[in-house]
Amino acid sequence: MERIRRNKGKVVPAYNLAACKVIEEYGKQHGYTFQHAENGGEFHIKELGYWVDGYDKERNVVIEYEEPRHQYPMRRARDTKRYQEIVNHLNCELIRLVETASGEYKIVREH
């Protein structure tokens, strides 16, 4: 309820503040301007019903930050299907920043 009040009744997904910082830094290092939860709000793909962690509209690139829980088999399968739907719908490049056990991340690109 607090989140709904804070967002003035708008439906917005919960987000990871640390992920926003990583996405912002990755964008600066690689020449992207991502819209994300702390910078204009997560991009909503209405036709699919998905919110993406970051989207550079000019370069048509989606970025997703994956916490360790994304590596569980059922979650991984669901994410794989979701990512394919996003890439097909937007005809975009998708970059996954996969958080490792050490707290660092590895970069995975999907087209």
KOLTOR-100195 format. One line per 4 residues: number of its first residue (from 1); their letters; for each residue y, z negated, x negated of N, C-alpha, C, O. Coordinates in pm, 1 decimal, decimal comma, padded with zeros to 6 digits. Atoms other than C-alpha are relative to their C-alpha. Layout:
NUM = A = Y Z X Y Z X Y Z X Y Z X | ...
end
This chain:
1 = MERI = -00119,6 00000,0 -00081,9 00000,0 00000,0 00000,0 00126,3 00000,0 -00086,4 00226,1 00064,7 -00054,6 | -00116,3 00006,3 00089,2 00234,7 -00080,5 -00284,9 00033,4 00138,8 -00053,9 00150,4 00176,3 -00060,7 | -00022,8 -00134,3 00053,6 00188,2 00269,1 -00430,9 00063,8 00090,1 00105,5 00152,5 00169,1 00073,3 | -00057,3 -00080,1 -00108,5 00265,8 00428,6 -00091,9 00147,7 -00036,2 00019,1 00232,0 00052,3 00034,0
5 = RRNK = -00139,0 00044,1 -00014,4 00583,3 00219,2 -00059,0 00085,4 00050,5 -00116,1 00195,8 00101,3 -00096,7 | -00071,8 -00041,3 00120,2 00686,7 00295,8 -00416,0 00029,7 00150,2 00002,1 00133,4 00194,3 -00047,5 | -00016,4 -00145,9 -00005,1 00641,0 00669,8 -00350,9 00064,7 00046,9 00129,6 00061,4 00165,4 00162,7 | -00074,0 -00030,7 -00123,9 00838,9 00652,2 -00023,9 -00084,8 00077,3 00100,2 -00037,0 00170,3 00165,0
9 = GKVV = 00089,6 -00059,5 -00098,3 00537,4 00749,0 00186,5 -00065,4 00129,6 -00042,4 -00150,2 00181,9 00030,0 | 00060,8 -00124,2 00047,9 00448,2 01056,4 -00019,6 -00139,9 -00029,0 -00052,6 -00164,7 -00132,5 -00114,5 | 00135,3 00013,1 00051,7 00082,4 01107,7 -00097,9 -00002,5 00061,5 -00139,4 00016,5 00182,0 -00155,9 | 00011,7 -00046,1 00138,3 00044,9 01132,0 -00473,8 -00118,0 -00072,7 -00063,2 -00144,4 -00188,5 -00030,7
13 = PAYN = 00115,4 00065,4 00062,3 -00259,3 01061,1 -00689,1 00041,8 -00105,9 -00101,6 00151,3 -00101,2 -00157,7 | -00020,6 00096,1 00108,7 -00286,9 00763,8 -00921,4 -00008,8 00078,7 -00130,8 -00071,6 00184,5 -00136,0 | 00005,1 -00072,6 00126,7 -00238,4 00863,7 -01283,3 -00003,9 -00096,3 -00117,0 00022,6 -00215,7 -00103,2 | 00014,4 00074,0 00124,0 -00290,5 00748,8 -01640,1 00127,1 00022,2 -00082,8 00149,9 00132,5 -00132,5
17 = LAAC = -00125,1 -00011,7 00074,7 00043,7 00679,5 -01812,7 -00024,7 00041,4 -00144,8 00050,0 00122,5 -00199,6 | 00031,8 -00036,8 00138,8 -00116,9 00702,5 -02158,5 -00034,3 00148,4 -00009,1 00002,4 00214,8 -00106,0 | 00034,8 -00142,4 -00001,2 -00256,3 01045,7 -02065,6 00125,9 00085,5 00008,3 00134,2 00190,0 -00056,1 | -00126,4 -00074,8 -00010,2 00094,1 01162,3 -01968,1 00067,2 00010,4 -00136,6 00121,2 00115,2 -00172,2
21 = KVIE = -00060,8 -00000,4 00133,5 00218,6 01065,0 -02313,4 -00073,0 00095,9 -00093,2 -00009,7 00167,6 -00170,6 | 00079,2 -00091,3 00083,0 -00067,3 01253,7 -02482,5 00028,2 00144,5 00040,6 00046,0 00230,6 -00045,6 | -00027,9 -00135,4 -00049,4 -00007,2 01560,6 -02263,1 00138,8 00044,9 -00045,4 00155,7 00158,5 -00089,8 | -00136,9 -00032,9 00042,3 00366,0 01551,4 -02340,1 00004,0 00032,0 -00149,8 00065,7 00130,2 -00191,2
25 = EYGK = 00002,5 -00021,3 00145,0 00302,2 01522,1 -02714,8 -00074,3 00128,6 -00035,7 -00028,6 00205,4 -00120,4 | 00075,9 -00123,5 00024,1 00038,3 01797,5 -02710,6 00087,8 00120,9 00034,1 00091,6 00218,4 -00040,9 | -00087,7 -00109,9 -00039,1 00283,1 02021,5 -02525,5 00108,2 00027,2 -00102,9 00133,3 00142,7 -00137,2 | -00104,5 -00016,3 00101,6 00560,2 01960,2 -02779,5 -00055,7 00063,2 -00127,1 00007,8 00150,3 -00186,6
29 = QHGY = 00061,0 -00050,9 00123,0 00324,9 02030,4 -03071,0 -00043,3 00145,6 00011,8 -00047,5 00217,1 -00088,3 | 00056,8 -00133,3 -00017,5 00192,5 02354,0 -02919,7 00087,1 00094,2 00083,5 00042,4 00202,1 00122,4 | -00093,6 -00089,0 -00067,7 00496,7 02496,6 -02741,1 -00016,9 00012,8 00150,6 00020,3 00114,9 00208,4 | 00016,0 -00001,1 -00145,2 00408,2 02408,5 -02381,2 00103,4 -00092,6 00064,2 00151,0 -00187,6 00002,0
33 = TFQH = -00084,8 00087,3 -00080,5 00629,6 02258,1 -02112,4 -00080,2 -00035,6 00124,3 -00074,6 00034,7 00225,2 | 00087,0 00039,1 -00110,0 00388,1 02074,1 -01886,1 00073,5 -00084,8 00102,7 00144,6 -00179,2 00068,2 | -00038,4 00086,8 -00110,6 00481,8 01937,4 -01547,0 -00115,8 -00098,1 00015,7 -00231,2 -00056,4 00025,7 | 00105,0 00101,0 -00015,3 00290,9 01608,2 -01513,9 00055,8 -00116,8 00080,5 00170,4 -00112,6 00125,2
37 = AENG = -00037,1 00111,4 -00088,3 00303,8 01276,7 -01326,8 00132,9 -00065,2 -00036,1 00204,0 -00112,1 00052,8 | -00124,3 00063,1 00044,1 00595,6 01144,3 -01533,6 00112,4 00102,0 -00019,5 00222,1 00066,5 -00062,6 | -00096,5 -00106,4 00023,5 00777,1 01478,8 -01544,9 -00009,3 00099,8 00116,1 -00060,6 00210,3 00098,9 | 00002,5 -00090,1 -00115,5 00814,1 01630,6 -01197,4 -00118,3 -00019,1 00093,0 -00123,3 00042,5 00199,5
41 = GEFH = 00118,4 00024,4 -00082,9 00482,9 01503,6 -01059,0 -00113,6 00094,2 -00033,7 -00091,4 00207,2 -00077,4 | 00115,8 -00085,0 00025,8 00132,2 01635,6 -01097,8 00006,9 00123,8 00089,6 00048,1 00115,7 00205,3 | -00002,3 -00126,1 -00073,5 00100,6 01999,5 -00989,6 -00112,7 00000,5 00102,4 -00227,8 -00027,9 00069,0 | 00097,7 -00000,9 -00108,6 -00076,5 02033,2 -00653,5 -00037,6 00143,6 00034,2 00048,4 00225,0 00068,0
45 = IKEL = 00050,6 -00131,1 -00040,3 -00293,4 02338,0 -00588,2 -00045,4 -00016,7 00144,6 -00159,7 -00054,2 00170,9 | 00024,1 00028,0 -00141,9 -00273,9 02321,2 -00209,9 -00123,9 00069,9 00053,3 -00200,8 00011,2 00129,4 | 00112,1 -00078,0 -00052,9 -00529,4 02594,8 -00143,4 -00134,9 -00060,6 -00036,9 -00232,5 -00044,0 00036,2 | 00124,9 00062,1 00045,0 -00795,1 02402,3 -00337,7 -00003,5 -00149,2 00029,6 -00110,2 -00210,7 00029,5
49 = GYWV = -00007,9 00143,7 -00023,8 -00674,3 02051,6 -00259,0 -00007,1 -00082,5 -00127,5 -00040,7 -00200,9 -00122,9 | 00007,8 00069,2 00128,6 -00657,7 01961,3 -00629,3 00139,4 -00027,3 -00055,4 00232,4 00051,0 -00036,2 | -00116,4 00032,5 00081,8 -00390,3 01789,5 -00835,2 -00046,8 00014,8 -00144,4 -00156,5 -00029,8 -00178,1 | 00037,6 -00011,3 00141,1 -00394,3 01876,9 -01205,8 00090,9 -00089,7 -00083,2 00206,3 -00113,2 -00047,5
53 = DGYD = -00075,2 00093,5 00084,0 -00281,7 01644,1 -01484,3 00128,1 00062,4 -00053,4 00231,4 -00004,2 -00060,7 | -00117,8 -00067,4 00051,3 -00042,0 01900,9 -01626,2 -00008,8 00149,2 00023,7 -00117,7 00206,6 00026,0 | -00003,7 -00144,8 -00021,7 00069,5 02258,0 -01562,9 00127,5 00056,9 -00059,2 00237,7 00010,5 -00030,0 | -00112,5 -00075,8 00053,0 00292,3 02493,3 -01759,8 00004,4 00129,3 00080,4 -00072,5 00221,7 00054,3
57 = KERN = -00007,1 -00114,1 -00091,1 00393,0 02743,2 -01491,5 00035,6 00128,6 -00073,5 -00020,8 00234,4 -00045,6 | -00044,9 -00119,1 00073,0 00566,9 02981,7 -01731,6 -00114,3 00064,7 -00078,1 -00125,8 00187,3 -00081,2 | 00111,2 -00052,9 00080,9 00257,6 03017,9 -01953,0 -00132,5 -00000,2 00075,9 -00234,5 00044,7 00023,6 | 00118,1 00005,6 -00086,5 00008,6 02961,4 -01667,2 -00116,9 -00070,4 -00069,2 -00226,6 -00016,3 -00082,1
61 = VVIE = 00099,9 00081,4 00069,7 -00180,0 02687,0 -01849,8 -00010,4 -00135,5 00069,1 00089,7 -00203,8 00090,9 | 00029,7 00131,3 -00057,1 -00343,4 02382,8 -01689,8 -00053,8 -00087,0 -00112,1 -00128,0 -00039,4 -00198,1 | 00055,7 00094,3 00097,0 -00415,8 02074,3 -01898,4 -00055,8 -00119,9 00076,2 00008,1 -00172,6 00167,3 | 00066,0 00114,9 -00061,4 -00656,9 01797,8 -01799,4 -00036,6 -00099,2 -00109,2 -00088,0 -00061,1 -00214,4
65 = YEEP = 00034,8 00107,3 00092,6 -00701,8 01465,1 -01975,7 -00122,9 -00070,7 00054,8 -00122,3 -00118,9 00168,1 | 00125,3 00060,0 -00044,4 -01055,8 01328,2 -01957,3 -00024,9 -00132,7 -00070,0 -00048,1 -00137,7 -00190,8 | 00037,8 00131,1 00050,0 -01113,1 00956,8 -01999,0 -00152,6 -00001,5 -00016,2 -00220,0 00087,2 00036,1 | 00145,1 00004,5 00022,8 -01466,7 00852,0 -02109,4 -00084,9 00007,6 00127,4 -00196,6 00058,9 00122,3
69 = RHQY = 00079,7 -00003,8 -00123,1 -01582,4 00814,8 -01746,8 -00031,7 00142,6 00045,2 -00124,2 00163,7 00123,7 | 00025,3 -00140,1 -00035,0 -01563,7 01194,3 -01715,3 -00127,9 00053,0 -00064,9 -00173,3 00162,2 -00030,8 | 00119,9 -00047,1 00069,3 -01869,4 01219,6 -01941,4 -00129,9 -00037,9 00070,8 -00237,1 00006,6 00029,7 | 00121,0 00030,2 -00077,3 -02113,0 01070,6 -01688,0 -00049,9 00129,3 00064,0 00030,5 00208,2 00113,6
73 = PMRR = 00054,5 -00128,9 -00046,1 -02350,2 01351,8 -01578,2 00050,7 00048,4 00136,2 00088,2 00165,0 00148,7 | -00045,5 -00046,1 -00132,3 -02252,0 01361,8 -01209,1 00148,7 00034,7 -00002,2 00191,1 00131,8 00060,4 | -00144,0 -00026,4 00011,0 -01881,9 01344,8 -01293,0 00023,5 00129,0 -00077,8 00108,9 00210,1 -00041,6 | -00013,0 -00120,3 00082,7 -01922,9 01612,2 -01561,7 -00027,5 00125,5 00083,1 00045,1 00224,5 00073,0
77 = ARDT = 00034,6 -00115,1 -00084,4 -02090,6 01848,0 -01311,7 00111,7 00029,1 00100,5 00147,2 00144,9 00122,3 | -00108,9 -00016,6 -00097,1 -01815,5 01789,9 -01054,1 00124,7 00056,4 -00068,6 00190,6 00145,1 -00014,5 | -00115,8 -00050,3 00074,5 -01543,1 01845,6 -01315,6 -00018,1 00146,6 -00037,6 00075,4 00225,9 -00025,8 | 00026,9 -00138,5 00040,1 -01707,9 02167,0 -01438,4 00024,7 00095,1 00116,2 00088,0 00199,2 00099,0
81 = KRYQ = -00020,5 -00082,1 -00120,6 -01712,2 02309,0 -01084,0 00149,6 00006,8 00033,0 00202,0 00114,4 00061,8 | -00143,2 00007,1 -00031,0 -01352,5 02196,2 -01024,0 00080,4 00087,2 -00095,6 00167,2 00163,4 -00053,0 | -00073,5 -00078,3 00099,4 -01227,7 02350,3 -01348,0 -00019,2 00149,7 00022,3 00075,9 00227,1 00011,4 | 00026,5 -00142,0 -00023,2 -01396,0 02682,7 -01271,2 00078,3 00049,7 00121,6 00132,7 00160,1 00119,9
85 = EIVN = -00077,3 -00037,4 -00119,0 -01235,0 02689,0 -00926,4 00148,5 00014,3 -00033,6 00214,2 00107,5 00012,7 | -00141,7 -00004,7 00038,6 -00892,8 02616,7 -01078,2 00028,8 00125,1 -00082,3 00125,1 00196,7 -00055,0 | -00019,8 -00117,5 00086,0 -00927,0 02885,8 -01346,6 -00007,3 00128,0 00082,8 00075,2 00217,7 00065,6 | 00014,1 -00119,3 -00084,0 -01045,8 03142,1 -01090,9 00118,6 00017,0 00094,8 00167,3 00128,4 00113,8
89 = HLNC = -00108,9 -00007,5 -00097,8 -00772,3 03057,8 -00839,5 00133,9 00035,6 -00065,9 00206,3 00122,0 -00016,5 | -00128,9 -00023,1 00066,5 -00477,2 03050,6 -01082,1 -00005,7 00111,4 -00104,0 00097,6 00157,5 -00152,5 | 00018,5 -00096,6 00108,6 -00624,5 03301,8 -01329,1 00073,0 -00050,4 -00124,8 00150,8 00021,4 -00187,5 | -00072,9 00068,9 00106,2 -00506,8 03056,2 -01593,7 -00092,8 -00038,4 -00114,9 -00214,9 -00024,6 -00107,4
93 = ELIR = 00073,2 00065,6 00107,8 -00610,5 02904,0 -01921,4 -00004,0 -00148,2 00034,9 00091,3 -00201,5 00091,7 | 00012,3 00143,4 -00024,2 -00736,6 02546,3 -01896,0 -00032,9 -00068,4 -00131,3 -00126,4 -00029,0 -00201,1 | 00022,3 00078,8 00121,2 -00715,6 02297,5 -02181,7 -00045,3 -00138,2 00042,9 00018,7 -00203,3 00125,5 | 00048,9 00135,7 -00026,1 -00921,5 01979,6 -02170,0 00024,5 -00084,4 -00123,7 -00013,7 -00045,9 -00234,3
97 = LVET = -00015,4 00098,0 00106,9 -00818,6 01683,3 -02382,5 -00101,0 -00109,7 00030,1 -00081,6 -00189,7 00121,6 | 00112,1 00090,4 -00026,7 -01139,2 01479,8 -02402,9 00012,5 -00123,1 -00088,5 00000,7 -00114,4 -00210,7 | -00014,2 00125,6 00073,4 -01088,4 01115,7 -02501,7 -00134,4 -00040,3 -00059,1 -00236,7 -00037,2 00009,3 | 00122,3 00042,9 00067,6 -01344,4 00994,8 -02755,8 -00008,9 -00152,3 00001,3 00085,2 -00221,1 00040,8
101 = ASGE = 00021,5 00145,3 00003,9 -01489,5 00646,1 -02802,3 00103,1 -00069,5 -00088,8 00136,0 -00185,9 -00066,3 | -00097,8 00059,3 00091,6 -01237,9 00587,7 -03082,9 00142,0 -00000,2 00057,7 00234,4 -00053,5 -00003,8 | -00132,4 -00005,1 -00060,6 -00946,7 00653,0 -02845,2 00078,1 00124,7 -00037,5 00187,0 00147,6 00015,1 | -00061,4 -00127,8 00034,4 -00861,0 00986,0 -03006,6 -00045,8 00101,2 00105,3 -00112,0 00063,2 00201,9
105 = YKIV = 00047,1 -00099,6 -00095,4 -00920,5 01312,2 -02822,4 -00034,7 00128,8 -00072,0 00020,0 00160,0 -00177,8 | 00032,5 -00132,2 00052,3 -01081,1 01648,4 -02886,0 00049,4 00102,8 00100,7 00059,5 00074,4 00220,1 | -00057,0 -00106,1 -00082,3 -00944,7 01974,9 -02751,3 -00108,8 00100,5 00033,8 -00179,6 00149,3 -00054,3 | 00095,2 -00100,5 -00046,5 -01161,3 02206,3 -02541,7 00079,1 00099,3 00083,4 00149,4 00060,5 00176,7
109 = REH = -00071,5 -00104,1 -00075,8 -01021,8 02537,2 -02415,6 -00098,7 00076,0 00087,1 -00209,5 00108,7 00044,5 | 00081,4 -00078,3 -00091,9 -01159,7 02718,7 -02114,1 00089,1 00106,9 00061,4 00205,6 00082,1 00092,6 | -00078,7 -00111,0 -00057,5 -01047,6 03054,6 -01978,4 -00056,3 00037,5 00134,6 -00005,0 00128,4 00199,9
end
